[in-house]
Amino acid sequence: MQSRILLALAHTAIFFFLIVPASAQSDQADESLKLREEVQNRGWLAYSSRSENGTWDIFLSRPDGSQRQNITNSADYEEAARAFLRLVTN
């Protein structure tokens, strides 16, 4: 009896997960598009990632992922942590 209940629950869960995302997918796509348009040109993100040559470098990109730039691009060094200082002028 216990194995039948587990099988029924598994079948129900699979059916549930197949239906719910399909109906909510268009709403999520609309929200994602609106968010992308809103943040597209607002500031920059700095992050560490592996470059094409396999070493760690520091990159900049817009919040939507566009305009990605490798700002260190050095094969001889591994830059994995970014640090920025704020320039204050009087």
PyMOL commands that set and color helices and strands:
alter all, ss='L'
color gray80, all
select helices_A, chain A and resi 2-39
alter helices_A, ss='H'
color red, helices_A
select strands_A, chain A and resi 45-50+56-61+69-70
alter strands_A, ss='S'
color yellow, strands_A
deselect
rebuild
show_as cartoon
